[in-house]
Amino acid sequence: MTDFQGCALSIDVDPLRCYYEIHGLGHCPDDLKNLVFEKAVPRFLEVLDTLGVSATFFLVGQDVDRTLPNTGHAQELAQTMIQ
């Protein structure tokens, strides 16, 4: 038995337009369309970097062409998915 303690962290990056569609809320307002990428993703990256934790971000297919800052968090996975 080892003393290693670890975990795997994955983050689903679903834009608000997906929630609007799933829950029948109509058209997502334009000012909210990029909110997750503009606010939530940078906050996640800041917290992860502060804690020294790596994570894998899972993106909705049509958002795969968005670029996450190259901080090592699953950048290779995103690039592989595009190809």
ROVOKE-360299 format. One line per field, with one value per atom (N, C-alpha, C, CB): z, y, x; residue in one letter. Coordinates in nm, 4 decimals. Glycine has a CB too. Example, Ala and Ser with C-alpha at 12.3 -4.5 7.8 and 13.67 -1.06 7.14 Angstrom:
<atoms>
z	[0.7800,0.7800,0.7800,0.9046,0.7080,0.7140,0.7870,0.5725]
y	[-0.5690,-0.4500,-0.3300,-0.4473,-0.2250,-0.1060,0.0030,-0.0598]
x	[1.3190,1.2300,1.3200,1.1308,1.2850,1.3670,1.2900,1.4084]
residuo	[A,A,A,A,S,S,S,S]
</atoms>
This chain:
<atoms>
z	[0.0000,0.0000,0.0000,0.1219,-0.0804,-0.0891,-0.0180,-0.2355,0.0015,0.0646,-0.0390,0.1518,-0.1658,-0.2718,-0.2571,-0.4092,-0.2621,-0.2625,-0.3864,-0.1313,-0.4682,-0.5905,-0.6339,-0.7013,-0.7353,-0.7915,-0.9360,-0.7081,-1.0073,-1.1433,-1.1424,-1.2451,-1.2051,-1.2074,-1.3525,-1.1360,-1.3826,-1.5159,-1.5030,-1.5918,-1.5996,-1.5966,-1.7293,-1.5703,-1.7236,-1.8433,-1.8699,-1.8275,-1.9869,-2.0232,-2.1198,-2.0874,-2.0624,-2.1421,-2.1474,-2.0835,-2.2663,-2.2759,-2.2360,-2.4184,-2.1950,-2.1486,-2.2564,-2.1000,-2.3831,-2.4893,-2.4848,-2.6261,-2.4397,-2.4261,-2.3206,-2.3894,-2.2082,-2.1031,-2.1487,-1.9763,-2.2226,-2.2761,-2.3662,-2.3536,-2.4526,-2.5440,-2.4686,-2.6474,-2.3775,-2.3031,-2.2216,-2.2107,-2.1592,-2.0694,-2.1357,-1.9490,-2.2689,-2.3411,-2.3010,-2.3214,-2.2747,-2.2295,-2.3445,-2.1365,-2.4666,-2.5813,-2.6220,-2.5508,-2.6878,-2.7397,-2.6264,-2.8497,-2.6217,-2.5211,-2.5585,-2.5108,-2.4654,-2.4951,-2.5404,-2.3714,-2.6373,-2.6935,-2.5880,-2.7997,-2.4875,-2.3861,-2.2931,-2.3037,-2.3007,-2.2178,-2.2959,-2.1540,-2.4278,-2.5107,-2.4782,-2.6551,-2.4510,-2.4261,-2.2799,-2.5092,-2.1933,-2.0516,-1.9873,-1.9764,-2.0187,-1.9582,-1.9970,-2.0016,-2.1263,-2.1715,-2.1230,-2.3223,-2.1073,-2.0654,-1.9147,-2.1104,-1.8364,-1.6901,-1.6176,-1.6389,-1.6452,-1.5668,-1.5960,-1.5941,-1.7237,-1.7569,-1.6982,-1.9099,-1.7151,-1.6525,-1.5002,-1.6866,-1.4357,-1.2900,-1.2523,-1.2358,-1.3269,-1.3024,-1.3172,-1.3989,-1.4254,-1.4498,-1.3392,-1.5841,-1.2916,-1.1830,-1.0558,-1.1554,-1.0182,-0.8976,-0.9127,-0.8685,-1.0295,-1.0523,-1.0443,-1.1880,-1.1052,-1.1001,-0.9583,-1.1931,-0.8841,-0.7450,-0.6604,-0.6850,-0.6842,-0.6066,-0.6630,-0.6007,-0.7823,-0.8448,-0.8903,-0.7498,-0.9349,-0.9758,-1.1264,-0.9021,-1.1907,-1.3336,-1.3511,-1.4048,-1.4643,-1.4930,-1.6422,-1.4419,-1.6773,-1.8165,-1.8393,-1.8528,-1.9412,-1.9772,-2.0940,-2.0132,-2.0810,-2.1874,-2.2489,-2.1340,-2.3807,-2.4509,-2.5371,-2.5367,-2.5581,-2.6519,-2.7914,-2.6407,-2.8762,-3.0071,-3.0869,-3.0861,-3.0953,-3.1769,-3.1151,-3.1997,-2.9905,-2.9253,-2.9217,-2.7848,-2.9810,-2.9736,-3.0381,-3.0405,-3.1353,-3.2010,-3.1131,-3.3285,-3.0009,-2.9061,-2.8453,-2.7942,-2.8152,-2.7601,-2.6114,-2.8336,-2.5309,-2.3893,-2.3764,-2.3041,-2.2798,-2.2592,-2.2410,-2.1358,-2.2989,-2.2935,-2.1568,-2.4036,-2.0618,-1.9268,-1.8962,-1.8249,-1.9994,-1.9796,-1.9451,-1.8731,-1.9213,-1.8865,-2.0129,-1.8117,-2.0467,-2.1557,-2.2920,-2.1230,-2.3120,-2.4410,-2.5509,-2.4365,-2.5205,-2.6190,-2.6571,-2.5655,-2.5602,-2.5868,-2.6815,-2.4555,-2.6556,-2.7406,-2.8828,-2.6842,-2.8971,-3.0302,-3.1016,-3.0217,-3.0289,-3.0878,-3.1362,-2.9868,-3.0599,-3.0954,-3.2229,-2.9821,-3.2475,-3.3658,-3.4917,-3.3537,-3.4841,-3.6018,-3.6516,-3.5733]
y	[-0.1178,0.0000,0.1244,-0.0003,0.2243,0.3476,0.4605,0.3849,0.5685,0.6873,0.7853,0.7564,0.7468,0.8358,0.8644,0.7755,0.9924,1.0337,1.1188,1.1123,1.0814,1.1572,1.1475,1.1084,1.2239,1.2201,1.2678,1.3070,1.2456,1.2956,1.4011,1.1800,1.5127,1.6219,1.6522,1.7484,1.6472,1.6840,1.7927,1.5605,1.8834,1.9964,1.9998,2.1315,1.9901,2.0015,2.1495,1.9228,2.1939,2.3342,2.3436,2.3932,2.3520,2.3621,2.5086,2.2721,2.5654,2.7047,2.7180,2.7580,2.8365,2.8596,2.8320,3.0019,2.8488,2.8210,2.6761,2.8524,2.5849,2.4438,2.4284,2.3563,2.4978,2.4897,2.5512,2.5595,2.6598,2.7200,2.6214,2.8490,2.5513,2.4542,2.3331,2.4083,2.2773,2.1574,2.1809,2.1132,2.2988,2.3271,2.4069,2.4018,2.4224,2.4905,2.6356,2.4182,2.7045,2.8431,2.9431,2.8731,2.8928,2.9824,3.0167,3.1090,3.1299,3.1749,3.2304,3.2820,3.1885,3.2403,3.3840,3.1500,3.4774,3.6167,3.6269,3.7057,3.7129,3.7276,3.7612,3.8346,3.8397,3.8792,3.7637,3.9952,3.6504,3.5343,3.4219,3.4813,3.4311,3.3211,3.2795,3.3593,3.3740,3.3422,3.3555,3.4317,3.3690,3.3945,3.2867,3.4059,3.1606,3.0511,3.0618,2.9140,3.0895,3.1003,3.2280,3.0941,3.3342,3.4618,3.4713,3.5743,3.4100,3.4239,3.2951,3.4717,3.1868,3.0643,2.9944,2.9688,2.9783,2.9066,2.9775,2.8936,3.1098,3.1762,3.1598,3.3239,3.1609,3.1415,3.0009,3.1679,2.9004,2.7632,2.7526,2.6656,2.8085,2.7996,2.8671,2.8623,2.9803,3.0506,2.9663,3.1848,2.9100,2.8265,2.7021,2.7861,2.6373,2.5169,2.5470,2.4557,2.6573,2.6938,2.7287,2.8107,2.7988,2.8333,2.7084,2.9204,2.6081,2.4842,2.3832,2.4208,2.4112,2.3174,2.1901,2.2836,2.2037,2.0887,2.0923,2.0876,1.9769,1.9662,1.9168,1.8713,1.9516,1.9093,1.8879,2.0130,1.8139,1.7951,1.8686,1.6437,1.9539,2.0276,1.9564,2.1752,1.9305,1.8688,1.9759,1.7482,1.9910,2.0950,2.0351,2.1782,2.1120,2.0746,2.0789,2.1705,1.9810,1.9659,2.0934,1.8696,2.1731,2.2939,2.4019,2.3485,2.3833,2.4799,2.4341,2.5062,2.3193,2.2648,2.3577,2.1281,2.4385,2.5267,2.6439,2.5785,2.6627,2.7662,2.7221,2.7915,2.8160,2.7820,2.8132,2.8576,2.7122,2.7353,2.7862,2.6051,2.8726,2.9154,2.7925,3.0102,2.7939,2.6772,2.6665,2.6849,2.6137,2.5964,2.4495,2.6554,2.3651,2.2226,2.1448,2.2027,2.2110,2.1439,2.0898,2.2405,1.9682,1.8948,1.9622,1.8748,2.0458,2.1108,2.0063,2.2074,1.9012,1.7968,1.7271,1.6951,1.7038,1.6380,1.7228,1.6117,1.8500,1.9391,1.9384,2.0832,1.9453,1.9462,1.8134,1.9751,1.7040,1.5727,1.5626,1.4614,1.6162,1.6104,1.6881,1.6633,1.7957,1.8794,1.8052,2.0121,1.7285,1.6634,1.5482,1.6175]
x	[0.0841,0.0000,0.0888,-0.0958,0.0508,0.1282,0.0555,0.1546,0.1283,0.0709,0.0168,0.1753,0.0214,-0.0241,-0.1724,0.0049,-0.2048,-0.3450,-0.3659,-0.3837,-0.4586,-0.4809,-0.6250,-0.3897,-0.6534,-0.7874,-0.7812,-0.8858,-0.8869,-0.8997,-1.0092,-0.9318,-0.9828,-1.0790,-1.1148,-1.0224,-1.2419,-1.2885,-1.3943,-1.3450,-1.3931,-1.4855,-1.5601,-1.4102,-1.6915,-1.7740,-1.7997,-1.9085,-1.7594,-1.7761,-1.8943,-1.6447,-2.0128,-2.1343,-2.1780,-2.2476,-2.1837,-2.2285,-2.3752,-2.2076,-2.4126,-2.5500,-2.6531,-2.5652,-2.6164,-2.7129,-2.7592,-2.6524,-2.6716,-2.7111,-2.8201,-2.5890,-2.8048,-2.9063,-3.0381,-2.8571,-3.0286,-3.1510,-3.2240,-3.1189,-3.1489,-3.2092,-3.2653,-3.1060,-3.1867,-3.2259,-3.3532,-3.1123,-3.3624,-3.4740,-3.5859,-3.4242,-3.5787,-3.6849,-3.7033,-3.8121,-3.5935,-3.6016,-3.6010,-3.4874,-3.6061,-3.6034,-3.4614,-3.6804,-3.4489,-3.3196,-3.2333,-3.3394,-3.1082,-3.0149,-2.9779,-2.8864,-2.9918,-2.9547,-2.8089,-2.9774,-2.7839,-2.6497,-2.5450,-2.6502,-2.5813,-2.4829,-2.4450,-2.5371,-2.5159,-2.4839,-2.4150,-2.6101,-2.4141,-2.3652,-2.2222,-2.3738,-2.1344,-1.9932,-1.9544,-1.9050,-2.0520,-2.0253,-1.9388,-2.1554,-1.9643,-1.8880,-1.7409,-1.9452,-1.7142,-1.5759,-1.5088,-1.5702,-1.5856,-1.5283,-1.5069,-1.6171,-1.5935,-1.5877,-1.5499,-1.7206,-1.6220,-1.6040,-1.4709,-1.7185,-1.4370,-1.3135,-1.1907,-1.2990,-1.1764,-1.0608,-1.0570,-1.0622,-1.1735,-1.1773,-1.1327,-1.3186,-1.1823,-1.1383,-0.9867,-1.2087,-0.9324,-0.7884,-0.7084,-0.7538,-0.7562,-0.6880,-0.6851,-0.7562,-0.7991,-0.8065,-0.7199,-0.9523,-0.7277,-0.6482,-0.4994,-0.6820,-0.4575,-0.3167,-0.2721,-0.2900,-0.3573,-0.3258,-0.3066,-0.4366,-0.3906,-0.3841,-0.2838,-0.5211,-0.2315,-0.1388,-0.2070,-0.0278,-0.3317,-0.4127,-0.4334,-0.5492,-0.4230,-0.4525,-0.5950,-0.3521,-0.6534,-0.7900,-0.8056,-0.8923,-0.9079,-0.9453,-1.0759,-0.9579,-1.0774,-1.1971,-1.2647,-1.1633,-1.3933,-1.4709,-1.5606,-1.5549,-1.5500,-1.6233,-1.7336,-1.5284,-1.8386,-1.9434,-1.8807,-2.0696,-1.9146,-1.8520,-1.8385,-1.9281,-1.9437,-1.9362,-1.8487,-2.0742,-1.8045,-1.7160,-1.5708,-1.7637,-1.5420,-1.4057,-1.3046,-1.3995,-1.3467,-1.2520,-1.2091,-1.3114,-1.2753,-1.2314,-1.0994,-1.3388,-1.0147,-0.8843,-0.8806,-0.7729,-0.8524,-0.8275,-0.6851,-0.8500,-0.6591,-0.5203,-0.4316,-0.5088,-0.3132,-0.2250,-0.1593,-0.1179,-0.2329,-0.1812,-0.1560,-0.2781,-0.1679,-0.1454,-0.2702,-0.0454,-0.3798,-0.5045,-0.5709,-0.5999,-0.5373,-0.6021,-0.5915,-0.7457,-0.4924,-0.4745,-0.4551,-0.3548,-0.3797,-0.3557,-0.4858,-0.2548,-0.5737,-0.7007,-0.7852,-0.7766,-0.7923,-0.8721,-0.8177,-0.8727,-0.6861,-0.6271,-0.6515,-0.4770,-0.6463,-0.6708,-0.8141,-0.6408,-0.9086,-1.0490,-1.0781,-1.1333,-1.0029,-1.0246,-0.9823,-0.9473,-0.8745,-0.8177,-0.8974,-0.6823]
residuo	[M,M,M,M,T,T,T,T,D,D,D,D,F,F,F,F,Q,Q,Q,Q,G,G,G,G,C,C,C,C,A,A,A,A,L,L,L,L,S,S,S,S,I,I,I,I,D,D,D,D,V,V,V,V,D,D,D,D,P,P,P,P,L,L,L,L,R,R,R,R,C,C,C,C,Y,Y,Y,Y,Y,Y,Y,Y,E,E,E,E,I,I,I,I,H,H,H,H,G,G,G,G,L,L,L,L,G,G,G,G,H,H,H,H,C,C,C,C,P,P,P,P,D,D,D,D,D,D,D,D,L,L,L,L,K,K,K,K,N,N,N,N,L,L,L,L,V,V,V,V,F,F,F,F,E,E,E,E,K,K,K,K,A,A,A,A,V,V,V,V,P,P,P,P,R,R,R,R,F,F,F,F,L,L,L,L,E,E,E,E,V,V,V,V,L,L,L,L,D,D,D,D,T,T,T,T,L,L,L,L,G,G,G,G,V,V,V,V,S,S,S,S,A,A,A,A,T,T,T,T,F,F,F,F,F,F,F,F,L,L,L,L,V,V,V,V,G,G,G,G,Q,Q,Q,Q,D,D,D,D,V,V,V,V,D,D,D,D,R,R,R,R,T,T,T,T,L,L,L,L,P,P,P,P,N,N,N,N,T,T,T,T,G,G,G,G,H,H,H,H,A,A,A,A,Q,Q,Q,Q,E,E,E,E,L,L,L,L,A,A,A,A,Q,Q,Q,Q,T,T,T,T,M,M,M,M,I,I,I,I,Q,Q,Q,Q]
</atoms>
